[in-house]
């Protein structure tokens, strides 16, 4: 078989398969029309368990259907629906029927067969349709026993009649569901308002723009051009397209028209561009938010940015500015609309990046003690290769400092001519002059960040050369060196803000009460630790080294001391003293004393360095130690991979300054936290992260991949990193042989118990039985995610951004009660308050303090009840509006507004303020279905003691249709 993972069998209609999947054999029987075995196949598929990740399945496709539908206009959707396809019809009694659905040629009715009903009854008039919903957003889906087996992205519902009955369907794929939803929405909008989208794709704004582009390039004015010219023109408009793919498309078009010439007409140029450059997932999104037009006006864009993208304070002028900057046609820029190509450009721009631009600036409080921050740290900074063979290289310091590293290492030894050197003590070749390294550090110390830089000094020099080190540092660093003696009256280290532009030396220090010029101190560096571990006598005392007073005096806030146990440290350790832990020792302590480790790190700095057994300079998992509050987790910057991805991604969240404020549960004296917490963290509200992987763009062939042309079979793995209770991994299906624009259309949910410590890592891999190969990744803290439709710029294995290589996703974050799978109403009522988890107060042992905090128990329970009641009410509103749990209140209001308009566009409710609450009061008779929604909305308002924010319109702008805003008395 080699690398071909897809086995295709040409079969006739109504042929069934029997699969017998054994460890090494795959049997396939096919039957003919007489239900007798017609063919027998067996395929040997060796399976290597080492290549299988937990929860992942290799995929084998037996589909003879084309992998993608060419949809670039509403007429394409209509044509597909008229040809018909099989959909599953879901009934409330958990029965599911296969039916063949078609759209009448006159576009007036939807029909299905086979059915026991008369042909006239097995239909639905388009005029009777009220709404079309994508996803499992009706009572039928919520109460169906088989709902968990139905993909959210393949489900759709047609709501019809005055009682809002639902026709619930399941498509074979997400793109088929999108075609039916888009086509039906177009037909419904066409029947209710003047037609503003022409049936012919030749009359769209896009076609008009392409004609002007073609005519500008057609210098002869003959309406025809050479294929080479047409190819170059399309490449100019879309640089991501491959020339071979464009030429192949022209050949397909010419072959379909039985042309012999290679000249390209205006219509052929427009057709080729539309098919090559239309991303169907973007087209479906465009028609959805534009209410079935093929362009967005300023109001459409404003609602999209507010309700879906979470942008606040958006104005019409801001939307018009976006249109002017991204719309490709001059007509669109003048008239203020954004067509499909401009909308695609906008979604791909930095303005729709998944990373919140606010976090590109310093957004955290930088005035807290140094021990309250995670600090970007490097291990063996002088290495650019592994620690066994790698020579010292000045570029190690350049790289680290330019990446905002705030803790770097210098292992200093005696050098020739009384000049100290920095070298790899396992490989003494190519040493670096200490003076030269200090000069580079001085030049780049605050290149990427103005916050303090810690020099971890590994001193292996004689006293004479130690004095030379001091002279160099004082002369080169000057007043950047922080040498002020710590104040015994203080209890915590100074803040990063107070230490701006300062260089702090970490090292050993002579006792202050001894008036000596030099003395012995214990050697507690990493090499000494390794030597003791490799020694037969591990319990022997650390060796002593001589230290001069001048070098000792340079150490102020980061005096190195040896860790014994937490009891000793909490009693006798000074706040300016720091302990270094080997990876093995830190892991043991984290497992045995997780709470004590967190409490220790509230006051003291701790540094963790990789195991001595990592001779290849591989990296530890920094998350394991961040979870315990360890501030300085040293990483081998020269070694790329998943662990370095986590480290790099984590330190992007605070303006890339090298300091990240730890969660409050790790800073507050009275808080309690254990990294081994199995579920909800006391005092922290869990959140649900909703991720939809929609599509990928321009995936490259993996580097070093076996020869198989440019064909790859990509899939996406979503990893959640954080406290152990949050760590998980899920993956999409594999898309066969598509690297340009693979469509995944899969949704996932993750409960996050400690959001402040969570990161999400998107990894794209090439599915292969021999071993899945890396394509790209992107790692981002949960706090930096932007909601809505976003493009993720993928990074290579070494961390570089890959040009034009992206993932298209939808992101939403909800609270625990308002997110996740929708519960049946009866279940929510039945479990009531018993299922609620209230914040518990832990006794301190001090009676006066415990008595004071007892008074907070009742208010905390009331606050929890208030929050839960409102969240449950919001779930009801979303369900009754036919929206998923991730919908916002504004989206609910917009959906509701369309229902509350009579046939003559008169509003049926009034928005009034009573007792500071916004109420919706009926203006006459309202159908029972709408009464339920209004009652659910009122429950949201009354479930909280504070008024809810309600979407208001700026001066001169209309409120959502369906609402009348009279003057009401409070």
N, C-alpha and C positions, 0 to 999 in steps of 0.2 A: 504493500500500500504506500510506503514511503510517507510523505507528509500530507497526502490527500485525506482529509478528515470527513469529506462529504460523499456518501454513497447515494447515487441517484438511480432510481428504477423507473423506466417509462411504463406506466400502468394505465389500464382502461378505467373508466368511471365505475364506481361501486365495487372496486377491488379492495378487499380487506387484507390486513397483515397480521401474522402471529409472530411475536418476538420471543425468543428464548435467550436471555442474557446470562451467559456463564462467564467465569473469570477469563477464559481465553477464547471462547467461541461465540459467535453471534449468528443465530439461525434465523432465516426469514422464509416463511411460506407465503405464497400468494395463491389466491383462488380465482378461477374463472367465473363466468356468469352462472354456471351450473353448480357452483359451490363445491367444486372438486379441485384438489390440488393441481395447479398448472405448472408451477415452477418451484424449485428448491435451491436456495443459496446458502452457503456458509462462508463467513469471513473470519479469518484469524486476526484478532486484535490484541496484541500483548499489552497488558496493563501493569505499569510500574507503580506500586503503592507510594513510593517516595515522591512521585510527581503529583499526588492527589492532595489538595488542601481540604481541610475540614469543611464540610458543607458545600463543596464544589462538585459539579458533575460535568463530565465531558459530554459533548453533544454530537449526535449523529443525525443528519437531516435526511428524510426520505421524501421531501417535497419536490414536486415537479413544477410548482408555481414559481413565477418570477419573484425575485427577492425584493423588488421595489416597484412601486406604482409611480408612473410619470404624471404627477399632479402639479400643475402650475397655474391653474385658473379654476373658477367656479364651473365653467363648462366641462372641464375634465372630471370634476366630481359628479356632475349630472350624468355624463356619459357612462361613467362607471356604474352609477346607481341604476340607470336604465338597462344596462347589460345584466345587472343582478348578481347576487352572490348568496351563499349560504350563511345564515346567522342563526344563533341559538336563541330561542324564545324562552324566557324564564317566567315561571308562574309562581304565585305566592305559596303554593303547596309544595314547593321544592322540586316540582317536576320541570324538566328541561326538554324542549322539543327542537329538533333541527327543521328549519324552514328555509325555503328559497325566497328571498325578498327581491322585489323589483320596483322601479318607479315607472308609472305610466308614461307613455310617450308624450301625452299632453301635459305632463308635470302636475296633474291634479290629485293623484292618489298614490298611496303606497300599498302594495299588494304582497301577499305571501302564499306559498303552496309547498307541499301538499297540506291539506287541512280538511277536516270533516265538515267545515262550514261551507255554505254556498260561496261561490266565487265573489258575489256581491258583498258578502259579509266578511270575507277574509281580506279586508282592505281598510285603510284609514285615509280619510280625505285630508289633504294638506291644509285646507282651511280650518280644520278642527284642532290643529296642533297649537298648543300654547307655549311649550318650551321644549328644548332638546338639551338633555344633560349628558355630560361625559363622565363616566365613573359610576360607582355603585352608590348612587345618591337618592334612592327611593326606598320606601318601606319594604317593597318586594325583595330588593337585594339585601337590606339589613336583616330581614327576618328569615331569609332563605337558608336552609341548613347547609347548602352547598356553596354559600357565598365565599367562604375562605378559599375555595378551589378556583374561583373566578378571578382573573387578573383585573385589577382596578382600571388599567389603561385600555382594556378590551371591552369594557362594559359601557353601554349607553342606554338612555331611556328617552322615550318619546311621550311627553305629557300632553294629554288631549282632553277635550270636553270641558264643560263648565265645572265638573267635580274633580278636575285634575287627575284623571285616571292615567295609569302609566303602562306603556308597552315597553317591556324591559328586554333588552337584547344583549347578546355577547358575540363579538366578531372574532374571527380567527387570529387577528393581529391588531396591534394598536393603530397601525396606519389605515387599515380598513375601517376601524371605528371612527377615526378622524375624518375620513372621506364622507361617511354617512352623516356624521354630526355637522360638518361644514356645509355639505350639500343641502341638508334639510333646513338648517338655519337660514341659508340663502333663500330657499323657496318660501319659508315662512315670512321672512322680512319683505320679500318681493310682493307677497299677497297683501301686506298691510300698509305699504308705503310706496311712493313713486319709485320706479326702477332707476337706480343710479349705478348699477353695475351691468354693463352690456353683456349679453350672452356670448358674443364673439370676443375671443381674446385679441382680435385685431383692432378693437376700439378701446383698449385699456390705456391708462396713463403710461404704463411701461412700454407698450408697443409704440406709442407716439414718440417717446424718448428714443427708443432704439432706431426708429426711422430717421430721426435727426442725426443720430450718431453715424448711421450708415451713409446718409446723404453727404455729411461733412467729409467722410473718407472717400466717397465716390467722386474723384476729381474730374472724371470724364462726364459725369452726369448721365450715364447709360443705365443706371439702376442695376448694375451687375459689377462684380469685382472678382479678382483672382482669389483662389482659395487661400493662398499664402497671406494675402492682405487681410482676408476675413479672420484667419487664425490669429494673426498678430493683433488685430483689433479686439478680439475677445480676450486675448491674453492681457492686453492693456487694461481692459475693464475689470478683469478678474485674474490677478497674478497667481492665484493659488492653483489654477487649472493647468493640467499637463497638456502639452502640445499634442501628444499622441491621442489623448482622449477627445480633443476638439476635432482633429482630423477624422477620427473614427465616426464621430457624430455627423459630420458633413457627408461622409460616405453612406451612412445609414439613410439619411434624408434623400440623397440623390438616388440611392438604390430603390427606395420606396416609390420614387417618382419615375423610375426607369430612365434616368438621365445618363448620358454618356459624358457630358462636359463636366469639368471640375470648376467651372465658374459658379459663383454664389450670387443668388438674387437677394433682394431686400427681405422677402418673406422667409427665405431659407436661413438667412442670417438671424432674423428675429426668432425663428423657431429653434435654431440651434442654441442661441444664447438662453432662451427661456428654459429649455430642457436641461442644459448644463448648469445653469446658475440659480435655479429655483430649488431651495431647500424646502421640501414638503412640510417639515415640522414648523418652519418659520411662516410658510404660507398659511397653514391652519391657524397659527396663533394670530396672524394679521387679520384674517377674516373674522376671527372670534372677537377680537377687541374693537374692530371697526364696525361691528354690527353688520357684517356681510358685505362690506365694500372691499375693493382691492387697494385701498389706500387708507391712511390715517389722517384725519384733520387734527387741529390743535386740541379740540375738546376730547377726541378719542385718546390722544397721547397723554393728556393731563390725567384722565381717569386711569389709564394704564399705569402711569408712574405713581399715582397716589395709592390706588387700591391694590395693585399687584406688586410693584417694585418697592413700596414702602418709602417713597420720597416725600418729604414734607415741605410745606411752604412753596409748592410749585405754582407758577402763574402761567397764564396763556402766553405772555411774551417769552417766557423761558422755553415753552414748547415750540413756539415759532422759531426761536433761535436754534433749537435742535434741528428742526426741519431745514432751516437754511444751511446748516453745516453738513448735514448728511444726505439730503435728497440730491440725487444725481441729475434730475431733469431741471432745466431752467423754468419750465412751466410749473412744476411742483413747488419750487422755491418761491415763485411769485404768488401763486395761489394758496400757498400754505398747506400742502399735503405731502405725506411721506408714503411713497409707493414701496413695493416689495424689496427692491434693491437697496433703496436708502434705509429702509427699516432693518434689513440684514446688516448693512454697514454699521448702523447705530448699535445693534445688539452685539456686534463684534468689537466695538470701541472700548476704550478704557473706562468710559462712563458706565458701562454695564459689566465691568469686571466683578468677579465674585468677592474680591477683597474690598472691605469698606475703606474708602479713602480717608476717613477720619482717623484711622489707625496708622496712617502714614505720618502722622504728627504725634507729638508727645500728648497722650490723652490721660495718663495716669498721674496720681499724686506722687510727686518726687520728693516730698518733704518728710517722709517717714524714715525710721532707722534703716541703715544699710542691710541689716539682717532680715528685713521684711521684703526683700526683692530676690528674684532669681537673677543670676549674673551670667552673662555669656562668657564661657570659659574655654580655653584651649589647653590641650595636653601635649607636652613635648612640641611646643610651638616651632621650634627650630627645624623640625623634620618635614620633608615633603614626600618621603617614602616610608617604609615600615621601620619600626624601632630597632630591628636587628641589624639591618644592612644599610639603612638610609643615612647618608651624610648630612651634616648640618647645612642649612641653606637659609640665607637671609630672606628669601622670598616667602618662607613660612611666616615670618613676622609681618611682612607686607600684606599677605593675603588675609591673615587673621585680623589685623587692625582695620583693614578696609571693609571687613565684614562685621564691624562693630564689636569685636571681641574685647571684653573688659577685664579679662584675667589671662595673662600670658606667662609662660614658664621660661626661665633662664637657668640652665645647668652650667655653672661656671667652674672651670678648672684652671690650674696653673698653666701658663703658656710661656713661650720663649721670650727672652728679652724683657722679663718682668712685666709682661702684658697678659692679663687674664684672657682666656678663650672660652667660647661656648662650643660644645661639641656633643655628639652622641657618644656616650661612654661605652657603648657596645661597638662603636665604629669610629675610631679616632681620626679617620681621614677627613680632609677638608674642614678643619675647624674654622670658626668665625671669631674674629677679634671682638672682644667684649665692647670695646670702644665704638666700633663700627655699628654693632647691633644697637647700642644705646642711642647713637645718632639717628638711626632709622626710626626707632621707637619715639624719640623726641619729635621727629618730623611728622609722624603719622598718628601719634597718640590720640589726638582729638580730631582726626580727619573725618571720621564718620559719627562720632559722638563726643559731646563735651562733658560727659559724666565720668567719674573717677576711673582710672585704670590701675589695676592691681598687678604688680610684678611679683610672681612667685619665684623667689630666689633659691635655687639649689646651690648652696655654697660648698665647694670642694677645694677651696684655695687655701694656700698658706696665709698666715697673718700678713706677710709682706705684700702679697698680691691683693689681699682683701682691702688694704689701704689704697691701692691703686684703683680698685673698683669704686671706692667711695669718692675718690678725687674725680673720676670720670663722671659719675652720676651727679655730683654737686655742680660740676662745671657745665655739663650739657643740659641737665634738667633745670638747674637754677631754682627759682621759687616755685616751680611746679611740684617739687618734692614736698610731700606732706610729712612733717616731722614733729608736729605739735604733740606734746605729751597728753595722753587721755586724762580727763578729769575724773577723779575718784568720786566726785559728787554726782556724776551722771550714772545712768543705769543702762543706757543703750548707745550704740554707735551713732555717729552723725549721719545725716541724710545724704543721698546722692546730690541733692540740690546744693547743700552746704559744701560739698566736696568737689564741685564742678572744676574742671581743668586741673585736677590734682592727681599726682601719681603716688600711689601707696605701695610701700615695699612690704611684702610678706616674708618673714624669715624668723630665725632664732634671735633671742635677745638676752643679754647678760642681766643678772639681777640688779635692779636699780639701787639697792641698799649696799652694794659693794663698790668701793671706790678703787677699781682696778682698771688697767688699760687693756687687758685681755684676760680671757678665762675659758674654761671648758664648758661646753653645752652638749646636750645629747644630739646625735645625728638622727633626725627623724624623717629624712627624705625618702622618696619612693625606692631608690636603689638600696638604701639601708633596710627597708622593710622587706624587699625581695631577698636580700642576703640572709636575713634572719629566718625567713620562711624556708629557704633552701638549705639552711644549716641543720645539722643533726640536733643541735641544742637550741631549739626554737625559744626556749624560755629564758635564754641568756639576756642580760641587760644590754640595751642599745649602746653602741660604742660612743665615745666622746670625741668631740672635735674642738679645736681652738677657734675662738671668735674674738676679733678685736673690738674695742669700745666704739670706734668710729662707725663701723658697719652696724653694730648693735643699735646705735643711736638713730640710724635711718629708719628703723622699724618702730612704728607707733601703734597703729590701729589693728594690725594683723600679725600679732606675735604668735608664732607657731608653738603649740603645746601638744602633749601626747594625751590621747583619750584613754581613760581608764574605765569608767562607768558613769551612767547618768547621775547617780546619787552624788558621786564625788564632784562631778562637773557643776551640778546645780548649787552645790554648797561653796565650792572654792574657786571656780573658774571666773576670771574677769571678763567683762563684756568685750574687751578689745583683743581677746585671745581667740585663736582659731584652731580647730582640729582638722586634720586630713585623714580620710578613711579610704582604705583600699576598697575596690569593688566588692570583694568577697566579704570583708568585714562589714561594710555598709549594708549589704544584702542580708547578712545574718541579723544585724541589729533591726533592720526594717521588718523582718519576719517575726522576731521575738519580742520587740518592744516598739511597735509602730506608734502608739500614742506618746510614749516618752520621747521618741525621736522628733515628733512634731513639736512638742512642748519645748524641747531643747533648742530647736531651730528658731523659735520665736525670739530668742534673745541673742544667741550666738551664731556666728558664721560657721558653716561646715563645708568642707571641700571633699569631693569624691573623685578618685582617679581610676582609670581602667586597670583591669587585672594584669599582672605581670605575664600571665600565660597568653596574652594577646600579642604574640610576637609579630603577627602580620598587621599590627596597629588597627585591628577591627574595633568597632565602637560598642560600648555598653548601651543599654536602653536608658536614656536619661529620664524617661517618664517614671520609671520605678523609684527614682530618688527624688524627683520633683514632688511626687505624691507624699513623700515624708517631709517635705519642706526644705530639703537640702538646696542651698543657694548656688553653690559653685560645683557644677558637674562638668568635669573636664572632658573634652571631646578631641579625638584625633581628626583635625580638620582635613588632613591629607587623604582620608579614606571616605569616599562617597558611599551612599547606600541608605537604606530605610532609617537607620538611627540618626544619621546626619541630616536627613530630610526633616525628621521631627524637630531636631535642634534648631535648624535654620528657620523652619516655619514658625516655631514658637516665639522666637525673638524678633519677629516682624511686627508684633502686635502693638508695640508702644513706640512707634516712630523709628523702629530699628536702632534704638539708642543703646541696646545692650543690657537694659534693666527692665524687668517685668515684675510688677507688684503681685505678691502672692495673694491667694484668696483670703478673705477676712477670717475664715475659720482657722487659718494657719497663723494669724497675727494677733487676734484678740486674746488677752490674758484669760478671760473667763470662758472662752470657747473650748469645745471638745471635738477632736477629729482624729480618726484612725484611717490610715490608707487602706486597711483591710475591711472597711465597711462594706457589707454585702449589698446594701440597697440605698435607701434614702438617707442623705446626710442631714443630721439635725440642724434646723435653722436655714436650710437651703431648699428652695422650691425646684423640684425636678422639671425638666423640659423635654419635649418630644421634638426631635429633629426629623423633618420630612424631606427626603431627597428623591427627586425624579431624575434619572439619567435619561436624557432625551436622545442625544446623538453625539457623534464625534466628527471632527473635521481634519482631513489631511494627515492621517496617521502615517508616520514613516515606517519603512521596513526596519525591524530591530537590527541594531548593529551586531555584526558577527553571526547573523542568522544563516541557516542553511540555504542553499540555492533553490529558490522556488519562485523566481520572478519577483514581481511587486505585490503578489497576493499575500494578504494576511487575514487571519480570522480573529478579530479583536473581541475582547470582553473587558468590562470594568469591574474592578474590585474596590469596595468602599470599606475602609478601615476606620474604626473609632478608637482613639487612644485617650486614656485618662486614668481615673482610679479603676481598680480591677472590676468593680461592678459595672463600669461603662464600656469596658473593652469588648469589642465584637467585630465581626467582619461579615459582609455579604457581597454577592457578586451578581452581575447581570448574566443573561444568556450570551452565548457566542453568536456573533454575526458572521456568517460565512462569506469569505472572499470579498470583503469590502473595506477598503482603507480610506476612501475619499470622504464618504458621508454615511457611515454605518448608523442605522436607526436602532436604538435600544428600547426606548419607551418603557422603562420599568421604574416602579416606585418602591421606596423603602422607608421604614420608620425605625428610629433608634431612641430609646429613652435615655436621657442624660441626667444623672443624679447630681453631678458636680460640674455644671457648665463652665465655670471659670478655669478648670483644669483640663478641659476636653479639647482634642484636636481631631480633625477629619482628614484622612489621606485618601485621595483618589489615585488609583493605579490602573493604567491601561496595559494589558498583556496580550500577547499573541498566543492563542490556544493551540497547543501542540502536544501530541502524545509523547514525544521524546522529552519535552521539558518546556513549559511555558516561558516565553521570552519577553523581556521588559521592553515597553514602548515609551512610556512617559508617566510622570506622576506630578501631583500637586498636593502640598500639605499646608493646612491653614487652621489656626485656632478657631474654635467655635465662636468666640467673641467677635471675630472679624468677618463673619459671614454676612453678606448682604442678601436679603430675601428677594424672591421673584425669579425671573428668567435671567440667567447669568451664563457667561462664557468663562471657562476656566483655562488659562494659558498653561499648557503642560510643560514640565521641565524634563530635561534629559537626565540620564543616570548621574552625571556629575553636577547637576543642579542648574544648568543653563536653560533659559527660556528658549523653546523651539518655535521658530517663526511660523505663524499661521496654523499651528497645531493646537487644537482646542477641544474641550468637552462642553456641550450645551446642556445645562441642567436647570431644574427648578428647585428652589430652596424655600422652606418655610419652617419656622420654629414656633411651637405652641406650648402652652402649659400642659401639665400632665392630664388634667381633667378635660381640657378642651381639645386635646389631640388624641392621636391613636385611633383604634377602631371604634366606630360608633357603637354605643351600647343600646340594647332595647330599653325602651322607656320603663317597662315593668321592672326590669332588673335594677335600674337606677333607683327606683322608688323602694324596691324591696331591701336593698342593702343599706340604704339611708346613711345615717351618721356612723353606724358601726364600722363601716369600711374606711372611715377617715382616719388619717394619721396625724395626731396633734404633736406639736413641739413639746418635748419633755425638758424639764429643768433639772439639772444635776446639782445635788447638794455639794457645797464647798467645804462643809464641816464647821464653818463659822456661823453661829446661830443668828447673829444680828444681820448678816448678809442674806442668809437663807430666808429669814422672816420677811425681809424687804422684797425679795424676788418672788415670794409666794403670791404676792398681790398681783403679779403679772400673769398668773396661770389662767384666770378667767378671761381677761381681755385677749390673750393669745388664742384661746379656744373660740371666742366670738369672731375674731378676725379670720380664723381658718374657716369657720362656718360661712361667713360672709363671702369669702373668696370662692369656696366650693359651690355655694348656691348660685352665684353669678356665672361661674364657669359651666355648671350644669344647664343653666337657663340658656346660655349661649349655644350649647350643643343642640338644644331643642330648636332654637331659631335657625341654625344652619341646616338642620335636617329638614325642617318645614319649608325652607327656601330652596331645598334641593342642592345645597352646596356641601362640599367636603369639609371635614374638620379643620383644615388649614385655612379656610376662608376667613377674611376679616369682617368686622362689623360694617365697614363701608360697603363691602361687596354684598353683604346681606341687604343693606338699605337699597342699593342700586337694583338688585334683583326684585326686591319687594315693590319698588316704585313702578316697575313695568307692569306689575299685576294690578296695581291700584288705579288704573286708568280705564275709564269706560270707553265704549266704542267711539264716543264723540270727543275723546281726549279730556274729559272733565275729571278732576281728581275725586276720589271717593273717601279720602281721609284728610284730616287737618293735623298739622304738627303744632302742639300746644305745650307750653311750659307750666307745670303745676307743682308748687312746692319744690322748685329747682329741678324737677325731673322732666325730661321730654316725653310727652305722651302722644300717641297716635289715636285721634278720635274719629270714628266713622261719620261721614256726612250722608247719612241715609242707610239703605240696606246694603250689607256686605255679605257675599257668599260665605258659607260655613267654612270652606277651606281657608279663606283669608282671615276669618275670625280667629282661627287657631294660631295663625302666624302673629296677628296683632296681640293676642293674649300672651304668646311666648315672648314677644318683644317687651310687653309691659312687665313681665316677670324679671327680665334682665334689669330693667330700671329699678324695680322695687326690691330686688334681692341685695342691693348694696345701699349703704347709708349715704353715699356720695353720688352726685349726679354723674351720669355717663357722658363722655365726650360725644357730641353728635356732629356729623359732617355739615359744616355750614358753608354757604357760598359767599365769595367775595362780593364787594359792592359792584353792582352791574351785571352779576352772573346769576343765571337761573339756578334754582334748587332742582334736585332730581325730579324727573317727570313723575306725576302721581301724587305729589305732596302739595297741599295748600297751606300756606303759613299765615293764618289770621292773627290778629292781635288778641292774645288771651291773657286774662288776669291770673296772677300767680295764686 
